[in-house]
Amino acid sequence: MTAWAHGWYGYAPHMGLEVWGWLWPFLWLGLLVLGVYLVARALTRRERTDRALEILRERYARGEIDKETFERMKRDLA
């Protein structure tokens, strides 16, 4: 075998993993943060939609908008 294959000159096929191995914790942390962000975003979006529908119902109940407008706006929110 050659010296290159044995890693006598400071290089071996597994060196790439050793050099970049310190990045794995940061990769996992980044994926965790991304997951938390996506879940929080989805929950916030649902709450916003529910609040918009609640406001629409209040406006209809007060007589500010008619039934046709209410139905059209309700479809737009869905």
Secondary structure, 3 states (H helix, E strand, C coil): CCHHHHCCCCCCCCHHHHHHHHHHHHHHHHHHHHHHHHHHHHHHHHHHHHHHHHHHHHHHHHCCCCHHHHHHHHHHHC
